[in-house]
Every structure is written in structure tokens, then in C-alpha cells.
């Protein structure tokens, strides 16, 4: 689509000050490219919204700046994450006699007979292709009819697309644009009954731990007597080494005469 015009003015406001510019109903932008230094510009928000709504990344625009018209492509659009209003736009000035590369969106038209009569499902593949051409030969978009998809497994690949003269497709010719497949029946899994897990292993484990503690205690208890016995042994040996004292004989009442 050609002939879309956008008016712009040079912008002196930069950085965080552009917030005030947006409150005034304007959008900050920049233009750069062939024979032009990067220039900060500003657009009227409503006019820019209407123009960009009809344009794609391969649409040639007429950007009017200080009385001079520049042929430009939209290189990047930034929007607010929630409100989706314009936040910033990048324009690329092109030289009309030089080849450029751009992404061209694909638009599917019609209804596939295999979907309508056979109950198939249409699966889409690539939604844009990369091409190389002179700016004047760039297609705005590629329209593809899916009326020829009459059977299941019929498909349209990038190699089947028809483009204008002087346009070279850079995307792989084998990439699928659209295909009809069988509808997969949805299988609902029956909910599995919850199996109660017995808690006995935990109890047994605890019993084992208690028994282990008791055995450790018993082993510690048996160690003490052995140490006492070891202490007692040397004392008995010492007792054996001591000479036994004989008791004095009792003298009879009769004295020596007995």
C-alpha cells in the first residue's frame, strides 16, 4: 500500500521530558537512513495512529518533514503494555534505487473445503516472509487463498506463493503457510482413586530407632561392670601377694605343767 502520508516536526525534547510531549497528544519518533543523519521528530498522535493502522513493515510511507518528503519504512513501533497507545516510532529512509530487505505479512483468504466438508482443522504456519526488492516493488502484504485445500493433509508452502516481479523471497520455500489436518479426538482421562498410604512404616521405623537407643544404652551399661572388674582384679592379686599372719596359739589354763 503506497501513498500514505505522515507529517512530522523536528523534536527538541528528549529523555524523560517526552512524557510532557505525550500529554500534549504527540508521539516521539526518529528517522534515519539513506543520506540522512538520525533526526528526532514528533508526530501528532491521532494522525499517526490512523496512518500506521493501514501500514505494515513493508509499506512505503511519505514522511513530510520541514517541507521535504522522505520515502520511509516503519522499522519499529513501541506501544504501552496496557493501554496499547503509541509510545515511539522508528522510521527508515530508503533510497529508491537500492535493494532493501523487509518482512511482508501473509493474509489468508477464503475457507478451506477440507475444513468445511471433511471436518478437518486448519493449521497456520509462518505469518510473514522476508523478501528483497527495490522499495517501489515491495508488496504491502501477500494474500493467499486457501480455497484449494480440498483434502486432508493438503498444504500451502512458501514456494507456492506468487509475488510480483523483482521480488526475491529469502524465507525457505519449504516453510508451511497453511495446512489441513485431521481433527484429534479429545480423550478425557478418568480420575484415579486416591490410594491411602499406611503409616505403619513410620511406626516401625520409630520402634527400630527406640530399640536401637535401648541397645546402645545396654551396651553402655555393660561397659561399666567390665571396668569395675578390671579395677578389682589387681586388688585381688595384691591380696594374694600379702603374707598371711598366723594367729597365736592359745595357752591352756594349766600353764607349763600341761
C-alpha positions in Angstrom: 0.0 0.0 0.0 1.6 3.3 -1.1 0.7 6.9 -0.8 0.2 7.1 3.0 1.4 10.4 4.3 2.5 11.4 7.7 3.5 14.9 8.8 6.3 15.4 11.3 8.2 18.2 13.1 11.7 18.3 14.5 11.8 17.5 18.2 13.8 19.3 20.7 12.5 17.5 23.8 14.5 14.3 24.7 14.9 12.0 27.6 12.3 12.0 30.4 10.9 15.2 29.1 9.0 13.3 26.4 6.3 12.5 29.0 5.1 16.0 28.8 5.1 15.7 25.0 2.8 12.7 25.1 0.4 14.6 27.4 0.1 17.2 24.7 -1.1 14.5 22.3 2.2 14.0 20.4 4.4 10.9 19.8 8.2 11.0 19.9 9.8 9.3 16.9 13.2 9.2 15.0 14.0 8.9 11.3 17.4 7.7 9.9 18.7 6.0 6.8 20.0 6.8 3.3 21.6 10.3 3.2 20.0 11.4 6.5 21.5 11.7 9.9 19.3 10.3 12.8 16.8 13.1 13.5 14.5 13.3 16.4 10.9 14.1 15.3 7.4 14.3 16.8 4.1 13.2 15.3 0.5 14.1 16.0 -0.8 11.1 17.9 -4.2 10.7 16.1 -2.8 11.2 12.6 0.0 8.7 13.3 -2.4 6.1 14.7 -4.6 6.3 11.6 -1.7 6.1 9.2 0.1 3.2 11.0 -3.1 1.2 11.3 -3.1 0.8 7.5 0.7 0.1 7.2 2.9 -2.9 7.6 6.7 -3.3 7.8 6.9 -3.3 4.0 4.6 -0.3 3.4 6.3 2.7 1.8 5.3 5.9 3.5 5.7 9.5 2.6 7.1 11.3 5.7 6.9 15.1 5.3 9.5 17.0 7.4 10.1 20.7 7.0 8.7 20.8 3.5 10.7 17.8 2.3 9.1 14.4 1.6 11.1 11.3 2.6 10.3 7.7 1.5 10.4 5.7 4.7 9.5 2.3 6.1 8.4 1.6 9.6 11.2 -0.2 11.4 9.8 -0.3 15.0 6.7 0.6 16.9 6.6 0.8 20.7 3.2 0.8 22.4 2.1 1.0 26.1 1.8 -2.5 27.6 -1.7 -2.0 28.8 -3.3 0.9 27.0 -1.7 0.0 23.7 -1.3 3.6 22.6 1.8 4.8 20.6 4.9 5.4 22.6 7.7 5.7 20.0 8.2 5.1 16.3 11.4 4.4 14.2 11.4 5.3 10.5 14.0 4.1 8.0 14.6 6.3 5.0 15.2 4.3 1.8 17.0 5.0 -1.5 14.6 4.2 -4.3 17.4 2.7 -6.5 18.8 0.4 -3.8 17.6 -3.1 -2.9 16.3 -3.5 0.6 15.0 -6.3 2.8 11.7 -6.3 4.6 9.2 -8.6 6.3 6.0 -8.9 4.4 2.9 -10.2 6.3 0.8 -13.0 4.9 -3.0 -12.7 4.8 -5.2 -15.9 4.4 -8.4 -15.5 2.4 -11.4 -17.8 2.0 -12.4 -21.1 3.6 -10.7 -24.5 3.0 -13.2 -27.1 1.6 -11.4 -29.8 3.6 -12.4 -27.9 6.8 -15.9 -27.2 5.7 -16.9 -30.7 4.3 -14.4 -33.1 5.9 -14.2 -31.7 9.4 -10.5 -31.0 9.2 -8.6 -28.4 11.1 -6.7 -25.5 9.5 -3.2 -25.1 11.0 -1.3 -22.0 10.1 2.5 -21.7 9.9 4.6 -18.7 9.0 2.8 -15.4 9.2 5.3 -13.3 7.4 8.1 -13.8 4.9 11.3 -12.0 4.3 11.9 -10.6 0.8 14.4 -8.4 -1.0 13.4 -5.9 -3.7 13.5 -2.2 -4.7 11.4 0.0 -2.5 8.9 0.6 -5.3 8.5 -3.2 -5.9 7.9 -4.1 -2.3 4.5 -5.8 -1.8 2.5 -4.3 1.1 1.3 -7.8 2.0 0.9 -11.3 0.5 -2.7 -12.5 0.1 -3.1 -16.3 0.0 -6.3 -18.1 -0.9 -7.0 -21.4 1.0 -9.8 -22.4 -1.3 -7.5 -25.0 -2.9 -7.2 -27.0 0.3 -9.7 -29.7 -0.6 -8.3 -32.8 1.1 -6.8 -33.7 4.5 -3.1 -33.0 4.5 -3.3 -30.5 1.7 -0.9 -27.6 2.4 0.4 -24.3 1.0 4.2 -23.7 1.3 6.2 -20.5 0.8 7.3 -21.9 -2.5 3.7 -21.9 -3.7 3.3 -18.1 -3.2 3.1 -15.8 -6.1 4.9 -12.5 -5.7 5.5 -9.5 -8.0 8.3 -9.1 -10.5 11.6 -8.1 -9.0 10.8 -9.6 -5.5 13.1 -12.3 -4.2 11.9 -14.5 -1.3 14.5 -15.1 1.3 12.4 -17.4 3.5 12.8 -21.1 3.0 10.4 -22.4 0.2 9.6 -25.5 2.4 8.1 -23.5 5.3 4.4 -24.2 5.6 1.9 -21.3 5.4 -1.3 -23.3 5.9 -2.3 -27.0 6.2 -5.4 -29.1 6.9 -5.1 -32.0 9.3 -7.4 -34.5 10.9 -9.2 -33.3 14.0 -7.8 -35.1 17.0 -10.4 -36.5 19.4 -10.0 -35.3 22.9 -9.5 -38.1 25.3 -10.6 -37.4 28.9 -8.7 -39.3 31.5 -10.8 -40.9 34.3 -9.8 -39.6 37.7 -7.7 -42.1 39.6 -8.8 -43.2 43.0 -6.6 -42.0 45.8 -4.8 -44.8 47.5 -4.4 -44.4 51.2 -0.8 -44.8 52.3 -0.3 -46.8 55.5 1.6 -45.0 58.2 3.0 -48.3 59.7 6.4 -48.0 58.2 6.9 -44.8 60.1 5.8 -46.5 63.3 8.1 -49.4 62.6 10.9 -47.0 61.9 10.3 -45.3 65.2 10.3 -48.7 67.0 13.6 -49.5 65.4 15.0 -46.2 66.5 13.8 -46.8 70.1 15.2 -50.4 70.0 18.5 -49.0 68.7 18.6 -46.5 71.5 17.9 -49.2 74.1 20.6 -51.4 72.7 23.1 -48.5 72.8 22.1 -47.9 76.4 22.5 -51.6 77.3 25.9 -51.6 75.7 26.9 -48.6 77.6 25.5 -50.2 80.9 27.6 -53.4 80.4 30.7 -51.4 79.9 30.7 -50.1 83.4 30.9 -53.5 85.2 33.7 -54.6 83.0 35.7 -51.6 84.0 35.0 -52.3 87.7 36.1 -55.9 87.3 39.3 -54.7 85.7 39.8 -52.5 88.8 39.0 -55.3 91.1 41.4 -57.8 89.6 44.7 -56.1 90.6 43.4 -55.6 94.2 42.8 -59.4 94.5 46.2 -60.1 93.1 47.7 -57.8 95.7 45.8 -59.6 98.4 47.3 -62.8 97.3 50.8 -61.4 97.5 50.4 -60.3 101.1 51.7 -62.9 103.6 49.1 -64.4 105.9 49.6 -63.7 109.6 49.3 -66.8 111.8 47.2 -66.5 114.9 49.0 -67.1 118.2 48.3 -70.4 119.8 46.1 -70.2 122.8 47.8 -71.3 126.0 46.0 -73.6 128.3 45.0 -72.7 131.8 47.4 -75.2 133.3 50.4 -73.4 132.0 53.7 -75.2 131.6 52.7 -78.3 133.5 50.3 -79.3 130.9 
